Amino acid sequence: MTGDRVPRSRAGGRTPIRVPRPLAGPVLPRRRPGVGALWGLVVVVLCLIGILVGRLVQLQLVEHEVLAEEAAAVNTRVVTEPALRGRILAADGTPLVTNAASTVVTVDPEVLLESEDAGRALVESVADELDLPVESLWGRTLLCGTPDAPPVPACFSGSPYQPVPIAYDVDPVSALGVLERPEAFPGIEVTAVAVRDYPLAEVNAAHLLGYLGRPTAEEVDDEASVAAQDRVGRTGLEQAYDAQLRGTSGRTTVAVDPRGVVTGEVGHTDPVSGLDLVTYLDPEVQATVERVLAEGVATAREDGWPADSAAGVVLDVETGGVVAAASWPAYDPGIWTSGVTQAQYDELTDDSGGQPLVNRVIAGTYPPASTFKAVTLPAALRQGIDPEASYDCPGSVEIGGRTFTNFESAAHGALDLPGIIEVSCDTAFYTWAYDTWQDLGGLAQQSDLRDPYVLTAEDFRIGQPTGVDLAGESAGTLPSREWKRAYWEATREATCERAETGYPEEKDKDRREFLEQLAEENCVDGWQYRPGDAVNFSIGQGDIATTPLQIAVMYAAVANGGTLVQPRAAAEFRTRDGEVVEHVPTEEAGTLDVDPEALDILREGLEGVNVRGTGAEGFAGFDLAAYPVAGKTGSAESFGRKSTGWYASYGPTDDPRYAVVVVFEQGGIAGDVAVPAAREIWDVLAAKGE
């Protein structure tokens, strides 16, 4: 078995096994590690440290004060507390607008923030306890403008660091049930807040007094004195004198943690109540004006007139104080105290409802009709008619190929100037105006600088705001040559288009043909001041439009000898203790450039209106000897519209104190509707003067 033998060495032992060794390569030189990358890293680190140190120096030394203020602002919030709003008082001190307590249920915003369901279950339990709709209360916890929040006023627009009101005008008994069980209603509080109240039941005066509303985001941003939860004046005196009435809100600075939860109070200043505003308003006269307007509208409608609207104003002829001012239709100012609903607001602004928010004393404009003769008689005298002469008053006259008539085409024979005013003779004014138009050059005259009718109207500030301390006043329209050209240029394109297309939508044939003919004429030369423009202007018809307040200022100037007063509803401001702080100044708007003889003739004619003229029937039984009243009727007519009745007056004529103006839009002939209404106002004023 020689194949199994293990080789042995010569010495008799095992033969050693040789293991091959690797061949040795060339010897390589040894290198030291490089330091370039290390120094680059050091440089980068040093740069970063330098930047950090520099920034720390900037923050600690350069921007320290700014950053300290910002840090304070971040960690604190200011909560405002509205001041008690000032009252609005009548001239005799009778409260017209006061503050009343309203029960409000609130919820702590921290409770809402920490609740898993954002407080939904809590709000539902409150709604169930108070028997109120859940969604209404829940909506008030959602900040206005955030997702799912209802529109204003149903959302929350106040500060997120003060209690959130979720229910207004709550029954105190029901609220007590919530307040007595804090364990069931955590974070719920019941408090009383001040809302506007109107204690004088017989006086509305909504348009004069105005109402409050929530401020807009712009108002809160632009005015440091207005906070999101404040109420600011929106119309009337509430708006005109909002700053004085609102007072100064209290301010509480609170600390908040990163979650926005209040952790403490840093500072506090108490609110300062607003001042009381005393007006010129006489409650009895105001109530009378409101009543006669409503009754006059009802009577006119019974007689078949549309009677769309009405307005009345009583003005102090010396001071311009607004003794009474009413617009019909009116509205209940109390609806704004807890936030008007969208449905209510739509009703207030609906055309079919008469738009009761519109104050027609200052914003309603109507052709003044024959009340405007208080302007155009002095204009005719300015042109040169003989003040001592008598003038024929025919039933109609032909001017420029058209027939112009008196009311009911009545002829009155020869009359002196006071007599022409008494019977309101239109044809005499037509003749004077046409003669003046011809003397000025007819169609060739393009300037108003020599027209006594336009110039006298401008003296009376027709076509200009009176400057009354109420927002929303209309300037009206003074249709001079310059106005007519500007109007024609602005409307020419639309007028010419109508000249081609006509008025196919107009169902009334006569009105359609009239409008088409008018469009054709005006397209070509609508800028021309024609004879018809001049004669219509002379009796307050055509394109002229005035507000009742403008007419009152006009008649006040006639009464006081030529001074144009600037109307004022506010008289002075007082503290709650009755101390007068500030008088609202009365100012003159100008002096009439009218001959005193012209005013004497005009006043004589106006005094005769209620004795022998167009106002005599309405003043039957009134003691004009003891309390003489001068006035002028006016019945404005335009194509497609019913007669609008005016009556403008002043008295007592021996010592003028008041100007009274009433107007009934499409309410009928002046003597049937406006004079009887004004007569009842004068009954009250005369009784006060005894």
Stockholm file with secondary structure:
# STOCKHOLM 1.0

chainA/1-690         MTGDRVPRSRAGGRTPIRVPRPLAGPVLPRRRPGVGALWGLVVVVLCLIGILVGRLVQLQLVEHEVLAEEAAAVNTRVVTEPALRGRILAADGTPLVTNAASTVVTVDPEVLLESEDAGRALVESVADELDLPVESLWGRTLLCGTPDAPPVPACFSGSPYQPVPIAYDVDPVSALGVLERPEAFPGIEVTAVAVRDYPLAEVNAAHLLGYLGRPTAEEVDDEASVAAQDRVGRTGLEQAYDAQLRGTSGRTTVAVDPRGVVTGEVGHTDPVSGLDLVTYLDPEVQATVERVLAEGVATAREDGWPADSAAGVVLDVETGGVVAAASWPAYDPGIWTSGVTQAQYDELTDDSGGQPLVNRVIAGTYPPASTFKAVTLPAALRQGIDPEASYDCPGSVEIGGRTFTNFESAAHGALDLPGIIEVSCDTAFYTWAYDTWQDLGGLAQQSDLRDPYVLTAEDFRIGQPTGVDLAGESAGTLPSREWKRAYWEATREATCERAETGYPEEKDKDRREFLEQLAEENCVDGWQYRPGDAVNFSIGQGDIATTPLQIAVMYAAVANGGTLVQPRAAAEFRTRDGEVVEHVPTEEAGTLDVDPEALDILREGLEGVNVRGTGAEGFAGFDLAAYPVAGKTGSAESFGRKSTGWYASYGPTDDPRYAVVVVFEQGGIAGDVAVPAAREIWDVLAAKGE
#=GR chainA/1-690 SS CGGGCCCBCTTSSBCCCCCCCCCCCCCCCCCCCCCHHHHHHHHHHHHHHHHHHHHHHIIIIISHHHHHHHHHHHHEEEEEECCCCCCEECTTSCEEEEEEEEEEEEECHHHHHHSTTTTHHHHHHHHHHHTCCHHHHHHTTSBTTSTTCCCTTSSBCSCTTSCEEEECSCCHHHHHHHHTCTTTSTTEEEEEEEEEECCCTTCCCHHHHCCEECCCHHHHHHCTTCCTTCCEECSHHHHHTHHHHHCBCEEEEEEECTTCCEEEEEEEECCBCCCEEEESCCHHHHHHHHHHHHHHHHHHHHTTCCCCEEEEEEEETTTCBEEEEEEESCCCGGGGTTCCCHHHHHHHHCGGGTCTTSCTTTSCCBCCGGGGHHHHHHHHHHHTCCTTCCEEECSEEEETTEEEECGGGCCCEEECHHHHHHHTCHHHHHHHHHHHHHHTTGGGCCCCTTCHHHHHHHHTTTTSCCCCSSSCCCCCBCCCHHHHHHHHHHHHHHHHHHHHHCCTTCCCHHHHHHHHHHHHHHHHHTTCCCHHHHHHHHTTCTTCBBCHHHHHHHHHHHHHTSEEECCBSEEEEECTTCCEEEECCCCEEEECCCCHHHHHHHHHHHHHHTTTSTTTTTTTTSCTTTSCCEEEEEEECCTTCCCEEEEEEEECTTSCCEEEEEEEETCCCHHHHHHHHHHHHHHHHHHHHC
#=GC SS_cons         CGGGCCCBCTTSSBCCCCCCCCCCCCCCCCCCCCCHHHHHHHHHHHHHHHHHHHHHHIIIIISHHHHHHHHHHHHEEEEEECCCCCCEECTTSCEEEEEEEEEEEEECHHHHHHSTTTTHHHHHHHHHHHTCCHHHHHHTTSBTTSTTCCCTTSSBCSCTTSCEEEECSCCHHHHHHHHTCTTTSTTEEEEEEEEEECCCTTCCCHHHHCCEECCCHHHHHHCTTCCTTCCEECSHHHHHTHHHHHCBCEEEEEEECTTCCEEEEEEEECCBCCCEEEESCCHHHHHHHHHHHHHHHHHHHHTTCCCCEEEEEEEETTTCBEEEEEEESCCCGGGGTTCCCHHHHHHHHCGGGTCTTSCTTTSCCBCCGGGGHHHHHHHHHHHTCCTTCCEEECSEEEETTEEEECGGGCCCEEECHHHHHHHTCHHHHHHHHHHHHHHTTGGGCCCCTTCHHHHHHHHTTTTSCCCCSSSCCCCCBCCCHHHHHHHHHHHHHHHHHHHHHCCTTCCCHHHHHHHHHHHHHHHHHTTCCCHHHHHHHHTTCTTCBBCHHHHHHHHHHHHHTSEEECCBSEEEEECTTCCEEEECCCCEEEECCCCHHHHHHHHHHHHHHTTTSTTTTTTTTSCTTTSCCEEEEEEECCTTCCCEEEEEEEECTTSCCEEEEEEEETCCCHHHHHHHHHHHHHHHHHHHHC
//
